[in-house]
């Protein structure tokens, strides 16, 4: 526990992950501090029954607390997120989780706290090797449930967000979704957490509320006292503690400029994304939940360029059946109609959902049995998903996209499974869109090299720049030792993107970009100049990207891209691009850190 007398030097900076943009200034209120994990210790045989009873009491109390939290949520914007608390309740009802913990208490004669810790560790391993940031962050839900259980086992009081009576910046070691959903926007105007990432449920809730937030600050809660003044910059991920007068004035001006800029950008929401010489560009949203469709539309999205399906398969005792998948997909497709929704098929390894089929842990799962490689091995599972996607297509404009394609036979095999699913649905008299577009996600250098061949078999391309850059440059951007080599403007990356766009254009098919480059106002004009006419991004990025695109002519972005391709290094390209964008958009460049 941090002493309230701890002194923090003026302008002390912490750098984390900006998960919800905006600037907030105020005093910090700690909901929870960093704590020791569950303590494991052996127990005598005559203590086993009591420890099992203690565990079950803690489970019941945790469920009661979550249900009470649901009842206290009065903000109607949060009602559509109630399924997140339901997901936590499902973990507490999970027979595998409950039985495994009880078995550890009984068979290993382990105390309840240690048994919970051990069971959580087993479940957490399923998430550790997942490459996808969004899916990896689902581990945070498990951590949140475990933390609540351990606190209740210890008999510790769990503070509630509803205790907050004055305007403040909320801080915690790890803020649970249940806590986030009870936030009163009139009292909490910023959120800080030691743990969490951009795609955690709590981060998604913060963005939904429009509250600036920075997560992943490590030991912030163990160093900073209650009541100290802080500044949150949700764009850069910076938190400044005990700001000086000069820093306070600087960020107050930035906050006012950002708020004014966002008001101005809101004017672009319903305007078409078109260059000054009439080139139409489509801006779509990358979303993870059906509930995000409304927010995407409010930001001006013209459809969903990437809908991940993996979350439906994780954190369950049994695989989702066709009806389970249909319910979620139908909600997305119908909610976004008449705009299109591109649904990506399963893009994780089999060990995450069917561990018995992958008994040997892969040394390099990012390049192992995952995505279409796994789907084409488990065709029954694949066809079930394809049937659900096809059935959802009846309720709007859906498209199906296959990830991690590296060869022509893979595309043909995927199409064959899709045609079998269509034939089954026809025979059963179940309606679907027989002309559903079929796309290929280009994210492997091999796919770039045979893009002309793939274009002859696909209805559209979607470029996953995150993986394409990682695979193309052999750089794991999550590895701090080599993250500096992750360079979107590397000559090889620009050449690969040019090749993809050229092949799609020659084949007469659409080509989109759905990686992070698409949502960065610095890179978006470059992508258009390289030949892409569709960009898909986090919905919050749409207004600023639209603003930037509407200021360029097609000829100007083409000249910009060509200029970058002439540089020999990514550093020189970046320097040139930043100078050009700073000249054209001095206000946006500083505010959005282009």
C-alpha positions in Angstrom: 0.0 0.0 0.0 1.3 3.5 -0.9 1.7 6.0 1.9 -0.5 9.0 1.4 2.6 11.1 2.4 4.6 9.8 -0.7 6.0 12.8 -2.5 6.1 13.0 -6.3 8.4 15.4 -8.1 7.0 18.1 -10.3 6.2 16.9 -13.9 6.8 13.2 -13.2 5.8 11.3 -16.3 4.4 7.8 -16.7 4.0 6.3 -20.2 1.4 3.6 -20.9 -1.0 2.8 -23.6 -3.5 5.4 -24.8 -6.7 3.5 -25.0 -9.3 6.3 -25.2 -8.3 9.7 -26.7 -8.6 13.0 -25.1 -7.0 15.1 -22.3 -8.2 15.1 -18.7 -6.8 17.3 -15.9 -7.7 16.8 -12.2 -7.0 15.0 -8.9 -6.7 11.2 -8.8 -8.9 8.9 -6.8 -7.6 5.3 -6.4 -10.3 2.6 -6.5 -7.7 -0.2 -5.9 -3.9 -0.6 -5.5 -1.5 -3.2 -6.8 -1.7 -6.3 -4.6 0.1 -9.6 -4.2 -1.4 -12.5 -6.1 -3.1 -15.4 -4.4 -1.0 -17.1 -1.8 -0.7 -20.9 -2.1 -0.2 -23.0 1.0 -0.9 -26.7 1.9 -3.7 -27.5 4.2 -4.4 -30.5 6.5 -6.9 -33.1 5.4 -9.4 -32.0 8.0 -9.4 -28.5 6.5 -10.3 -29.5 2.9 -14.1 -29.4 3.4 -13.9 -26.0 5.0 -11.7 -24.6 2.2 -14.1 -26.0 -0.5 -17.0 -24.3 1.4 -15.0 -21.1 1.6 -14.4 -21.2 -2.2 -18.1 -21.7 -2.9 -19.0 -18.8 -0.6 -16.6 -16.6 -2.4 -18.1 -17.6 -5.8 -21.6 -16.9 -4.5 -20.5 -13.5 -3.1 -18.7 -12.6 -6.3 -21.8 -13.4 -8.4 -24.0 -11.3 -6.0 -21.7 -8.4 -6.3 -21.7 -8.5 -10.1 -25.5 -8.8 -10.2 -25.8 -5.8 -7.9 -23.4 -3.9 -10.1 -25.7 -4.6 -13.1 -28.6 -3.2 -11.1 -26.8 0.0 -10.3 -26.0 0.9 -14.0 -28.3 3.8 -14.8 -26.5 5.1 -17.9 -28.5 3.9 -20.8 -25.4 3.9 -23.0 -24.0 1.1 -20.8 -27.1 -1.2 -21.1 -25.9 -2.5 -24.4 -22.6 -3.5 -22.7 -24.3 -5.6 -20.0 -23.2 -8.8 -21.7 -19.7 -8.1 -20.5 -20.8 -8.6 -16.9 -22.7 -11.6 -18.0 -19.5 -13.0 -19.4 -17.9 -12.7 -16.0 -20.9 -14.4 -14.4 -20.5 -17.2 -16.9 -16.9 -17.7 -15.8 -18.2 -18.0 -12.2 -20.7 -20.6 -13.4 -18.2 -22.5 -15.6 -18.2 -26.1 -14.5 -14.6 -26.7 -15.7 -13.4 -23.7 -13.7 -15.3 -24.6 -10.6 -14.6 -28.4 -10.7 -10.9 -27.8 -11.4 -10.6 -25.5 -8.4 -12.4 -27.8 -6.1 -10.3 -30.8 -7.3 -7.1 -28.9 -6.5 -8.3 -28.2 -3.0 -9.4 -31.8 -2.5 -6.7 -33.7 -4.3 -3.7 -31.5 -3.8 -4.8 -30.3 -0.3 -4.3 -26.7 -1.4 -5.9 -23.7 0.2 -8.8 -22.1 -1.7 -6.8 -19.0 -2.6 -3.9 -21.1 -4.0 -6.3 -23.3 -5.9 -8.0 -20.4 -7.6 -4.5 -19.0 -8.5 -3.5 -22.4 -9.9 -6.7 -22.8 -12.0 -6.5 -19.3 -13.3 -2.9 -19.9 -14.4 -4.0 -22.9 -16.4 -6.7 -20.9 -18.2 -4.5 -17.9 -18.7 -2.0 -20.0 -20.7 -4.6 -20.4 -23.4 -4.3 -16.7 -24.1 -0.6 -16.1 -23.7 0.5 -17.0 -27.2 -2.4 -15.4 -29.1 -0.9 -12.8 -31.5 -4.1 -10.8 -32.0 -4.2 -8.0 -29.5 -7.9 -7.9 -29.1 -8.2 -11.6 -28.4 -5.2 -11.6 -26.1 -6.9 -8.8 -24.0 -9.8 -11.2 -23.2 -7.4 -12.6 -20.6 -8.1 -9.4 -18.6 -11.7 -10.6 -18.1 -10.4 -13.8 -16.5 -7.9 -11.8 -14.4 -10.7 -9.5 -13.2 -12.9 -12.5 -12.0 -9.9 -14.0 -10.3 -9.0 -10.8 -8.5 -12.5 -10.5 -7.2 -12.6 -14.1 -6.0 -9.3 -13.8 -4.2 -10.3 -10.5 -2.5 -13.5 -12.2 -1.4 -11.6 -15.2 -0.1 -9.5 -12.8 2.0 -12.6 -11.0 3.3 -11.3 -7.7 1.9 -13.8 -4.9 1.2 -14.2 -4.1 -2.5 -14.6 -0.5 -3.2 -17.2 0.7 -5.7 -17.1 3.5 -8.3 -20.4 4.6 -6.8 -18.5 5.9 -3.8 -17.1 8.7 -5.9 -18.9 12.0 -4.8 -16.7 14.6 -6.4 -15.3 15.2 -9.9 -12.1 13.2 -10.2 -9.8 11.1 -12.3 -10.4 7.4 -11.5 -7.3 5.2 -11.0 -6.9 1.5 -10.2 -4.5 -1.3 -10.5 -6.9 -3.1 -12.8 -10.3 -1.5 -13.4 -13.0 -4.2 -14.1 -15.7 -3.8 -16.7 -18.3 -3.9 -13.9 -16.6 -0.9 -12.3 -16.3 0.9 -15.7 -20.0 0.4 -16.4 -21.0 2.2 -13.2 -18.9 5.3 -14.0 -20.9 8.6 -13.7 -19.6 10.7 -16.6 -20.4 13.9 -14.7 -18.0 12.8 -11.9 -15.3 10.8 -13.6 -13.5 12.6 -16.5 -10.5 10.4 -16.9 -9.4 6.8 -16.2 -5.9 5.4 -15.3 -4.9 1.7 -14.8 -1.7 -0.2 -14.2 -3.1 -3.1 -16.3 -5.0 -3.5 -19.6 -4.7 -2.8 -23.3 -6.4 -1.0 -26.1 -8.8 -3.8 -26.8 -9.8 -4.8 -23.2 -13.4 -4.6 -22.4 -12.8 -1.7 -20.0 -10.9 0.2 -22.7 -13.9 -0.3 -25.1 -16.2 1.0 -22.4 -14.0 4.1 -21.8 -14.2 4.9 -25.5 -17.9 4.3 -25.6 -18.3 6.9 -22.7 -15.9 9.3 -24.4 -13.6 9.3 -21.3 -9.8 9.8 -21.8 -8.0 6.8 -20.5 -4.4 5.4 -20.2 -3.8 1.8 -19.3 -0.7 -0.4 -18.9 1.2 2.0 -16.6 2.8 -0.8 -14.7 3.5 0.4 -11.1 1.6 3.7 -11.2 -0.7 2.7 -8.4 2.2 1.7 -6.1 4.0 5.0 -6.5 1.3 7.8 -6.7 -0.6 9.0 -3.6 -4.3 9.7 -3.6 -5.5 13.2 -4.3 -2.5 14.3 -6.3 -3.0 16.4 -9.5 -2.5 14.5 -12.8 -2.9 15.1 -16.5 -4.0 12.3 -18.8 -3.2 12.3 -22.5 -5.2 9.5 -23.9 -3.7 10.0 -27.4 -0.1 9.6 -26.5 -0.5 7.3 -23.5 1.2 9.8 -21.2 0.2 10.6 -17.6 1.9 13.6 -15.9 1.8 13.7 -12.1 2.1 16.9 -10.1 2.2 19.1 -13.2 4.0 22.4 -13.0 2.2 25.7 -13.8 3.8 25.8 -17.2 2.8 22.2 -18.0 -0.7 22.7 -16.7 -1.2 25.8 -19.0 0.3 23.8 -21.9 -2.1 20.9 -21.6 -5.1 23.1 -20.8 -4.5 24.8 -24.2 -4.1 21.4 -25.9 -7.3 20.2 -24.2 -9.2 23.2 -25.5 -7.7 22.8 -29.0 -8.6 19.1 -29.1 -12.2 19.7 -28.0 -12.6 22.5 -30.6 -11.0 20.2 -33.2 -13.4 17.4 -32.4 -16.3 19.7 -32.7 -15.1 20.8 -36.1 -14.4 17.2 -37.2 -18.0 16.3 -36.3 -19.1 18.4 -39.2 -17.5 15.9 -41.5 -19.4 12.9 -40.2 -22.1 12.9 -42.8 -20.0 14.3 -45.7 -18.7 12.0 -48.4 -15.0 11.0 -48.2 -13.9 12.4 -51.5 -10.7 14.0 -52.7 -10.8 17.6 -54.1 -10.9 16.2 -57.6 -13.8 13.9 -57.0 -12.1 10.5 -56.1 -14.5 8.6 -53.8 -12.9 6.8 -50.9 -14.8 4.4 -48.6 -14.1 4.5 -44.8 -15.2 1.6 -42.8 -14.9 0.4 -39.2 -13.0 -2.5 -37.6 -15.3 -3.7 -34.8 -15.3 -6.6 -32.3 -18.9 -6.6 -30.9 -22.4 -6.2 -32.4 -22.9 -3.3 -30.1 -20.2 -1.3 -31.8 -22.2 -0.9 -35.0 -24.2 2.0 -33.7 -21.0 3.9 -32.6 -19.4 3.2 -35.9 -22.3 4.6 -37.8 -22.3 7.7 -35.6 -18.7 8.3 -36.6 -19.6 8.1 -40.3 -18.5 4.5 -41.1 -19.7 3.2 -44.4 -19.8 -0.4 -43.2 -17.5 -2.8 -41.4 -14.2 -3.6 -43.1 -13.2 -6.2 -40.5 -15.4 -8.2 -38.1 -13.4 -10.7 -36.0 -15.2 -13.9 -35.2 -12.6 -15.4 -32.8 -14.2 -14.1 -29.5 -17.2 -16.3 -30.0 -14.9 -19.4 -29.7 -12.9 -18.3 -26.6 -13.6 -18.7 -22.9 -16.2 -21.4 -23.4 -16.6 -25.0 -22.3 -18.1 -25.9 -25.6 -17.7 -24.6 -29.1 -20.4 -22.2 -30.3 -22.9 -24.0 -32.6 -24.3 -22.6 -35.8 -27.2 -20.9 -34.0 -24.9 -19.2 -31.5 -22.8 -17.8 -34.3 -25.8 -16.8 -36.4 -27.3 -14.7 -33.5 -24.2 -12.5 -33.3 -23.5 -12.2 -37.0 -27.1 -11.4 -37.8 -27.1 -8.6 -35.3 -24.0 -7.1 -36.9 -25.2 -7.5 -40.5 -28.7 -6.2 -39.8 -27.5 -3.4 -37.7 -25.1 -2.1 -40.3 -27.5 -2.5 -43.3 -27.5 -1.3 -46.0 -23.7 -1.0 -45.6 -21.5 -4.1 -46.0 -20.0 -6.2 -43.3 -16.8 -8.1 -44.1 -16.7 -11.1 -41.8 -13.3 -12.7 -41.3 -13.3 -16.5 -40.6 -11.5 -17.9 -37.5 -8.0 -16.5 -37.2 -6.5 -18.3 -34.2 -4.8 -21.6 -33.6 -6.7 -24.7 -32.7 -5.0 -25.1 -29.3 -7.0 -22.0 -28.1 -10.4 -23.7 -28.7 -9.6 -27.4 -29.2 -6.5 -28.2 -27.2 -7.0 -31.9 -27.6 -6.4 -31.5 -31.3 -3.1 -29.7 -30.7 -1.4 -31.7 -27.9 2.1 -30.3 -28.7 2.7 -26.6 -28.0 4.0 -24.9 -31.1 7.3 -23.2 -30.8 6.1 -20.4 -33.1 2.3 -20.3 -33.2 2.2 -17.1 -35.3 3.5 -19.2 -38.2 1.9 -22.5 -37.2 -1.5 -24.2 -37.4 -3.8 -21.3 -37.4 -6.4 -19.4 -39.4 -7.3 -21.1 -42.7 -4.7 -23.8 -42.0 -6.6 -24.9 -39.0 -10.0 -24.3 -40.6 -9.1 -26.5 -43.6 -8.0 -29.3 -41.2 -11.2 -29.1 -39.1 -13.7 -28.8 -42.0 -16.7 -29.6 -39.9 -16.0 -26.6 -37.6 -15.2 -24.5 -40.7 -18.4 -25.4 -42.5 -20.4 -24.6 -39.4 -19.0 -21.1 -39.3 -19.5 -20.7 -43.0 -23.2 -21.7 -42.7 -23.7 -19.1 -40.0 -22.1 -16.4 -42.1 -24.2 -17.4 -45.1 -27.4 -17.4 -43.1 -26.5 -13.9 -41.7 -26.0 -12.6 -45.2 -29.8 -12.9 -45.7 -30.3 -10.0 -43.3 -28.1 -7.4 -45.0 -24.8 -7.1 -47.0 -22.3 -9.6 -45.8 -19.0 -10.7 -47.2 -16.7 -13.5 -46.1 -12.9 -13.1 -45.9 -10.2 -15.8 -45.4 -7.2 -14.9 -43.3 -3.5 -16.0 -43.6 -3.8 -17.1 -47.2 -0.4 -18.1 -48.7 -1.4 -20.1 -51.8 -4.0 -20.6 -54.5 -5.0 -24.1 -53.4 -5.9 -22.7 -50.0 -8.3 -20.2 -51.6 -9.9 -22.9 -53.8 -10.2 -25.3 -50.8 -12.0 -22.5 -48.8 -14.3 -21.8 -51.7 -15.1 -25.5 -52.0 -16.1 -25.6 -48.3 -18.2 -22.5 -48.9 -19.9 -24.1 -51.9 -20.7 -27.2 -49.9 -22.3 -25.1 -47.2 -24.4 -23.3 -49.8 -25.5 -26.6 -51.3 -26.6 -27.8 -47.8 -28.6 -24.6 -47.1 -30.3 -24.8 -50.5 -31.3 -28.3 -49.8 -32.7 -27.3 -46.4 -34.5 -24.3 -47.9 -32.6 -21.8 -45.7 -32.2 -18.4 -47.4 -28.8 -16.8 -47.9 -27.1 -14.4 -50.4 -25.9 -16.7 -53.2 -23.7 -13.9 -54.5 -21.9 -13.2 -51.2 -18.5 -11.7 -52.0 -15.5 -13.8 -51.1 -12.3 -12.0 -50.1 -8.7 -12.8 -49.3 -6.8 -11.2 -46.5 -3.3 -10.3 -47.8 -0.9 -10.4 -44.8 1.8 -12.8 -45.9 4.7 -11.8 -48.3 3.9 -15.0 -50.3 0.4 -13.7 -50.9 1.9 -10.4 -52.2 4.1 -12.2 -54.6 1.2 -14.2 -56.1 -1.4 -11.4 -55.8 -2.1 -11.6 -59.5 -3.1 -15.2 -59.2 -5.1 -14.7 -56.0 -6.9 -11.7 -57.6 -8.3 -14.1 -60.3 -9.9 -16.2 -57.6 -11.1 -13.5 -55.2 -13.8 -10.8 -55.2 -11.8 -8.4 -53.1 -8.5 -8.0 -51.2 -8.1 -6.7 -47.7 -4.6 -5.9 -46.5 -3.8 -6.6 -42.9 -0.8 -4.2 -42.6 0.0 -5.2 -39.0 0.9 -8.8 -39.9 2.2 -7.9 -43.3 4.8 -5.5 -41.8 5.7 -8.0 -39.1 6.1 -10.9 -41.5 7.6 -8.8 -44.2 10.3 -7.3 -42.0 10.6 -10.2 -39.6 9.8 -7.9 -36.7 7.7 -8.7 -33.6 6.4 -5.3 -32.7 5.5 -6.6 -29.3 9.2 -7.3 -28.6 10.7 -4.1 -27.2 14.2 -5.2 -28.4 13.2 -5.0 -32.0 10.0 -2.9 -32.1 11.9 0.1 -33.5 12.3 -1.9 -36.7 8.6 -2.1 -37.2 8.4 0.6 -39.9 5.3 1.2 -42.0 7.3 3.3 -44.5 10.0 0.8 -45.1 10.7 0.6 -48.8 9.8 -3.1 -48.8 6.4 -2.3 -47.2 5.6 0.4 -49.7 6.5 -1.9 -52.6 4.4 -4.7 -51.3 1.4 -2.4 -50.9 1.9 -1.0 -54.4 2.0 -4.5 -55.8 -1.2 -5.5 -54.1 -3.1 -2.4 -55.3 -1.8 -2.9 -58.8 -2.8 -6.5 -59.1 -6.3 -5.8 -57.7 -6.8 -2.9 -60.1 -5.7 -5.1 -63.1 -8.1 -7.8 -62.0 -10.9 -5.3 -61.5 -11.5 -6.2 -57.8 -11.7 -3.9 -54.8 -8.7 -3.6 -52.5 -8.9 -2.3 -48.9 -6.5 -1.8 -46.0 -7.8 -2.8 -42.6 -4.6 -2.6 -40.5 -3.5 0.2 -38.2 -2.0 2.2 -41.1 -5.5 2.8 -42.4 -6.6 4.7 -39.3 -3.5 6.8 -39.0 -4.1 10.3 -40.6 -0.3 10.4 -41.4 -0.4 7.2 -43.5 -4.0 7.3 -44.9 -3.2 9.7 -47.8 -0.2 7.5 -48.7 -2.4 4.4 -49.0 -4.7 6.2 -51.3 -1.8 7.4 -53.4 -0.6 3.8 -53.7 -4.0 2.8 -55.2 -6.3 1.8 -52.3 -9.9 3.1 -52.4 -11.2 1.6 -49.2 -9.8 2.0 -45.6 -11.1 0.3 -42.5 -10.1 1.5 -39.0 -11.1 2.1 -35.4 -14.3 4.1 -35.7 -13.0 7.0 -33.7 -10.3 7.6 -36.3 -12.8 8.1 -39.2 -13.5 11.8 -38.7 -9.9 12.9 -38.7 -8.9 10.6 -41.6 -11.9 11.9 -43.6 -10.8 15.5 -42.9 -7.3 14.8 -44.2 -8.4 13.0 -47.3 -10.9 15.7 -48.3 -8.0 18.2 -48.4 -6.0 16.3 -51.0 -6.5 15.7 -54.7 -5.9 12.3 -56.1 -3.0 13.6 -58.1 -1.4 15.0 -54.9 -1.6 11.8 -52.9 -0.2 9.9 -55.9 2.7 12.2 -56.1 3.2 11.9 -52.3 3.3 8.1 -52.5 5.7 8.2 -55.4 8.0 10.6 -53.6 8.2 8.3 -50.6 9.0 5.3 -52.8 12.1 7.1 -54.0 13.7 7.2 -50.5 16.1 4.5 -49.6 15.2 4.3 -45.9 12.1 4.4 -43.7 13.6 7.2 -41.6 14.0 9.5 -44.6 10.4 8.7 -45.8 9.0 9.5 -42.4 10.9 12.8 -42.1 9.6 13.9 -45.5 6.0 12.8 -44.8 5.9 14.5 -41.4 7.2 17.7 -42.9 4.6 17.7 -45.6 1.7 16.8 -43.2 2.8 19.5 -40.7 2.8 22.0 -43.5 -0.7 21.1 -44.7 -2.3 20.4 -41.3 -0.4 22.2 -38.5 -3.3 22.0 -36.1 -4.1 18.4 -36.7 -0.5 17.4 -36.7 0.0 18.5 -33.1 -3.3 17.5 -31.8 -3.4 14.0 -33.2 0.3 13.4 -33.1 0.5 12.6 -36.8 
